Amino acid sequence: MNADVFWKIIGEYNTHTAIPQIVFVCVLIFALILSYNGKIQWSGKFVLGLVNLFISIVFFGIFGTQPIQKYFALPLYLCCGFLFLFESIKNRRDTLAKPNTARFILLVLIALYPAISFALGNRFPEMVTYIMPCPVISLSLAVYSGYRRKNIVLLLLLTLWGLTGIKSIFFKAYEDIILLVCGIYGVYLTYREIRNRYFSGKNTSDISKLIKNV
């Protein structure tokens, strides 16, 4: 997939989904406020699940034209969506911590995604908006890192897509360097989670427990 195809798909998607995107942004902001305030702890994960499913089905399923979108990105976002929904039920009382310095910086960068895309010379509809694959995964990583209980598979999938931010160089989508930064942060989170969960104390050799908890 070359840069022209990449931006054409984005243009088609934005043209036909502007209103649903606005609705999702409003609902997502409201859900995150509820989670950060401790009113409804699971709401952030639940809405992130819905948004990831929307990206999977609509962006990649309907507007995607390339095999990598249909057979890699679509199932990845589908899994992320269902895992977020699963986590919102399984760990519904898990609280979302207020952003530390690293998460605050990431959230600010994510908030600037469309502005940076605009500053780089992109114009609607061929520009990055909030309800698009890379901003959604970036936000998913930044928010999910604030929960105490984490699903390793979900964290790995989010990190995997985060690292695809390296494509920003090839598609001239330099705003996706934000995605790459989030992906690198995801590598750190995954390493820390695995180390703390499985390689401290008596759990070092308990492989069966590792498989069960994943």
Sequence and secondary structure as in RCSB ss.txt:
>XXXX:A:sequence
MNADVFWKIIGEYNTHTAIPQIVFVCVLIFALILSYNGKIQWSGKFVLGLVNLFISIVFFGIFGTQPIQKYFALP
LYLCCGFLFLFESIKNRRDTLAKPNTARFILLVLIALYPAISFALGNRFPEMVTYIMPCPVISLSLAVYSGYRRK
NIVLLLLLTLWGLTGIKSIFFKAYEDIILLVCGIYGVYLTYREIRNRYFSGKNTSDISKLIKNV
>XXXX:A:secstr
  HHHHHHHHHHHHHHHHHHHHHHHHHHHHHHHHHHTTSSTTHHHHHHHHHHHHIIIIIIIIS  SHHIIIIIHH
HHHHHHHHHHHHHHHTTT  B    HHHHHHHHHHHTHHHHHHHTT BTTBS  SSSHHHHHHHHHHHHTTBSS 
 HHHHHHHHHHHHGGGGGTTTT GGGHHHHHHHHHHHHHHHHHHHHHHSSGGGGG HHHHHHH 
